[in-house]
Amino acid sequence: MKIEDLLNHAVDKNSFHNIHNYIDFCRNYLEFIATGLQARIVSQNENYYQFYQYRNDGHYNITRPINTNLMYDAATFETAYKQFLQSLEKLRDRELPEESL
């Protein structure tokens, strides 16, 4: 996937009608940043703050600082979103999560 594909997807309001659309976009972005960046610039003071620099197709732009403690990597996301959807189903069915029993 290219940055242009992600941008086109993000600005298309018809791309986000349900939670699965958001999950797909997140998955695609996390897969992209795993391999599609020019560089990750790590803050000297707080190493969990990083700046992503895109490649030529992203005009070498650099993001604002990203708190990576608040982000999943692509592999962890695959597990987390499934658990999230299961929690939503339990809430919809008015079941309590197992931890709160």
C-alpha positions in Angstrom: 0.0 0.0 0.0 1.2 3.5 -0.8 0.7 6.7 1.2 -1.4 8.1 -1.6 -3.8 5.1 -1.2 -4.1 5.7 2.5 -4.7 9.5 2.0 -7.4 8.8 -0.6 -9.1 6.3 1.7 -8.9 8.7 4.7 -10.5 11.7 2.9 -13.3 9.6 1.3 -16.3 10.0 3.7 -17.9 6.9 2.2 -15.0 4.8 3.5 -16.1 5.0 7.1 -19.6 3.7 7.7 -19.0 1.1 10.4 -16.4 0.0 12.9 -14.9 -2.6 10.5 -14.1 0.2 8.0 -12.1 2.0 10.8 -10.4 -1.3 11.7 -9.4 -1.9 8.1 -7.9 1.6 7.8 -6.0 1.2 11.1 -4.6 -2.2 10.0 -3.5 -0.7 6.6 -1.8 2.3 8.2 0.0 0.1 10.8 1.2 -2.2 8.1 2.3 0.8 6.0 4.4 2.4 8.8 6.0 -1.0 9.6 7.8 -0.9 6.2 6.8 2.2 4.3 8.6 5.0 6.2 11.8 6.8 5.2 12.7 7.0 8.9 11.5 7.0 12.5 13.0 9.9 14.4 13.2 9.2 18.2 12.9 12.1 20.6 16.1 12.4 22.8 14.2 13.4 25.9 11.3 10.9 25.7 12.1 7.9 23.5 8.5 6.9 23.2 7.8 10.1 21.2 8.6 9.5 17.6 8.3 11.4 14.4 7.6 9.5 11.2 9.2 10.6 8.0 7.5 9.5 4.8 9.4 8.6 1.7 9.4 10.4 -1.7 5.7 9.5 -2.3 4.9 11.4 0.9 7.2 14.3 -0.1 9.5 13.4 2.8 7.1 15.1 5.2 7.6 14.5 8.9 4.6 14.0 11.3 4.0 15.7 14.5 5.3 13.8 17.5 3.5 10.5 18.1 3.3 9.0 21.5 4.1 5.4 20.5 2.9 4.2 24.0 -0.6 4.9 22.6 -0.2 2.9 19.4 -0.1 -0.8 18.6 2.2 -2.4 16.1 0.6 -4.3 13.3 0.9 -7.7 15.0 -0.5 -6.6 18.4 -3.4 -4.8 16.6 -4.5 -8.1 15.1 -5.2 -9.5 18.6 -6.4 -6.3 20.2 -9.1 -5.5 17.6 -10.6 -9.0 17.9 -10.8 -8.6 21.7 -12.3 -5.2 21.2 -15.0 -6.6 18.9 -15.8 -9.3 21.4 -16.2 -6.7 24.1 -18.6 -4.8 21.9 -20.6 -7.9 21.3 -20.8 -8.6 25.0 -21.9 -5.1 25.7 -24.5 -5.3 23.0 -25.8 -8.5 24.5 -25.5 -6.9 28.0 -23.0 -9.4 29.3 -20.3 -8.5 31.8 -16.7 -9.1 30.8 -15.2 -12.1 32.6 -12.7 -9.9 34.6 -15.6 -8.0 36.3 -17.4 -11.2 37.5 
